[in-house]
Structure formats: C-alpha cells, structure tokens
Amino acid sequence: MSQQSSLTQSAHSVRQVLTAYSQARQNLPVDELQEFADLTRKRITDGLTEDEHTRFVALYDRYPRKETLSLGDLSNPGPFGKIIPTNNKESES
C-alpha cells in the first residue's frame, strides 16, 4: 500500500471515530470517547508510546461499533504521517 493511500485511509479512520461519537456515547463515557479520538489522531501523526498504545487497544476493545471503524493493524502504534484533510460532506454535519 502506498504512503498516500495509507494516509488517506488513516484520515478516514479518524473521521469515522469522530462521526460515530454520538452513536457510541451511550456505551462509553464521553471522556473515553474523546480520549480514543485523541489517541487515534496521535497514533497517525506522532505514534503512540507503549502505555498509550495499550490504552488505545483497550478503548478499541470496548468501542461498541467496531464495524464502523477502519483502523488497520492495531498492533502498529504508528506514526503514519500527516492527516490529509478531505472535503467530505459527512464530516461537516
């Protein structure tokens, strides 16, 4: 997979986490949803420390709608590069 397509997929994954926020909030506290979104972004751009990666996987395991996410190989703590903004109408709603 090229770096460009990997970055595009990663940006799409972050968008999925953020847009699924309202649907999942009944199952995870808001602070944990925000933490999961923050760790997802950091995983892509900077990579995660071992402790952060452990927490990221634990939050993912508790995430109620995994089928809505496309996070790739969870054993990879990143980084993957810059998040490329997209002009997606779904993300604006």
Backbone hydrogen bonds, N-H to C=O, Kabsch-Sander energy under -0.5 kcal/mol:
donor,donor_aa,acceptor,acceptor_aa,energy
6,S,2,S,-2.2
7,L,3,Q,-2.5
8,T,4,Q,-2.3
9,Q,5,S,-2.3
10,S,6,S,-2.3
11,A,7,L,-2.6
12,H,8,T,-2.2
13,S,9,Q,-2.1
14,V,10,S,-2.1
15,R,11,A,-2.2
16,Q,12,H,-2.2
17,V,13,S,-2.2
18,L,14,V,-2.3
19,T,15,R,-2.7
20,A,16,Q,-1.8
21,Y,18,L,-0.8
24,A,20,A,-2.0
25,R,21,Y,-1.5
27,N,24,A,-2.3
28,L,24,A,-1.5
32,E,29,P,-0.6
33,L,29,P,-2.1
34,Q,30,V,-2.4
35,E,31,D,-2.0
36,F,32,E,-2.5
37,A,33,L,-2.3
38,D,34,Q,-2.6
39,L,35,E,-2.8
40,T,36,F,-2.2
41,R,37,A,-2.2
42,K,38,D,-2.6
43,R,39,L,-2.6
44,I,40,T,-1.5
45,T,41,R,-2.4
46,D,42,K,-2.5
47,G,42,K,-2.5
48,L,77,P,-1.7
53,H,49,T,-2.8
54,T,50,E,-2.2
55,R,51,D,-2.1
56,F,52,E,-2.9
57,V,53,H,-2.4
58,A,54,T,-2.0
59,L,55,R,-2.7
60,Y,56,F,-2.4
61,D,57,V,-2.5
62,R,58,A,-1.1
63,Y,59,L,-0.9
63,Y,60,Y,-1.0
66,K,63,Y,-0.6
68,T,65,R,-2.2
69,L,66,K,-2.1
74,L,72,G,-0.8
76,N,73,D,-1.7
80,F,44,I,-3.6
81,G,44,I,-2.1
84,I,82,K,-0.6
88,N,86,T,-1.1
89,K,87,N,-0.5
91,S,88,N,-0.5
92,E,88,N,-0.6
92,E,89,K,-0.9
93,S,89,K,-0.5
93,S,90,E,-1.0
